[in-house]
Amino acid sequence: MISSILIPTDFSPASWNATQVGLELSRLNGEVIISLLHIYPMAARYSQKGIQAISQKKLEEVEKRMNQLSVDFIEDPEKRIKNMVLSGNVEDTMIQFIRENHFDLVIVGINGNGQNNELGSHTISVIRESGVPVMIVPNRLVDGDIAS
């Protein structure tokens, strides 16, 4: 039985597709907790002080966007959705977060480019290193259903 799902998001169409699939799974099983995770990548080109100033402002913007994302698609206030915003190396931070939080399932968009259905590098890392089942959602969705 699935009780906790992680959906990493970069706000791309692919991650939106993954979110829709996760919400549909939660409708089938009302006890599911969905965690949406956005990782803000840290850039090495800034000084430590510059990184902190940029990071704080960007993190606040992303947190607002994540909260709005939840409000936009929650029709049932009883849904249990958690928003997480972290910063760091995307792949390393995501794998660490997955391992520390013991999710039953991770749902990811196949890639962030939205152009094809070739596996993206972050998706490959999650499959290889997370240690949990991973559902990969293709870029082409029609009315919330996976297109054939």
N, C-alpha and C positions, 0 to 999 in steps of 0.2 A: 504494500500500500504506500502510495506517495503522500507524504505529509508536508514536505518542504521542497520548494523549487527555487532555484536561482536563475535569474534572467539578466545576464550582463547587457548593458545598453550603451551605445555610443550615439544614440539618437538618429541612427541611420535607418533607412527603410528596412534593411535586413533585421536589425534589432527590433524594430516595430513589429515585423512579422513574427518574430520569436515571442514577443510579448503577447500578441493576439493568440498564439497557440497555447501559451501558458495560462492565459485567462480562460480559454475554452476548457482546458484540463481542470482548472479550479472550479468551473461551473459543474463539471461532472462529479467532483468530489469536494463538497463544501468545506472540508476540514483542512484544505491545503493552505499553507502560508507561502506567499510569493515574495521573494526578495529581489528587488531591482537594484543592480549594482552598476554604478558608473565610476570608472577610474580615470581621473584627470592625469594625463601623462606629464611628468616633470621634465623640463628641458634643462640640459646641462650648460646651455649657453649664457645663463644668467648668473650673477653673483648670488651668494646665499641670501643676502638681504633682499635682492631683487626678486629671487624666487619666492620668498615668504610673502612679499607685498603682492606680487602677481597671483600667487597661489591662493591667498586668502580671498581676494576679489573674485577670481575665477570659480573657486569652490562655492562661494556664496551664490553666484549666478547659476551654477550647475545644480545646487541644492534647490533653488527656486524652480528650475526647469523640471527636476525630478518630482517635486511636490505637485506641480501643475500636471505632469504626465499622469500621476496617480489619480488626481481629481478628474481628469478628462475621461478616463476609461473605467472608473469605478461606478457602476450603476447601483450596486448593492452595498450600502455602508457597512454591512457585516463582513465584507471581504477583508481578509487580513493580508495587507500588503506593507512591506517594509522597504524603505528607500535607504540606500547606502551610497555615500559618495566618498571615495578614497583618492589619494594621489600617490603617484609612484610609477614604477615601470609597469606597464599594463599587464603583460603576461605574468610576471613574477607575483605581482600584487593579487591578481585574480586567482592564481593557483593557490597561493597561501590562504586567501579568504575562503576558497572552496574547502580546503583541507581543514581549516579551523572551525568551520561552521557545520560540517556534516550534513550536507544537502542530500536528498534522495535522488534528485535529478537536476541537471543543468540544461537549460534550453538556450541555444545560441543560433543567431543568424549565420548562414553559411560563410558570408564575407561581408565586408563593409562597402564594397564598390557598387553593389546593386546591378552590375552589368551581366554577370554570369553566375553559374553555380559551381565554381571551383572553390575548394576549401581555402579560407583565409588563414594567415599565420596564427592569429590568436585562437581560432577555432581548432587548429591542429594541436596547439599547445594544450588546450583544455582537454581534448580527447586523450592525448598521450600522458598527461601528467596529473590530472585531477583525481583519478581513482574513483570516480562516480560515473553512473550512466549519463551520457550526453545525447540529447536530441538535437539534431541539426535541422533547421528550417530553411528551405530554399528561398531564393529571392522572389520567385513568382508565386503570388497568392491572388486568388480571385474571391472576392466577397468573404474573406476570412478563411476560406478553404484552400488547402494546398492544390495548386493546379497540376493537371496531369500533362 
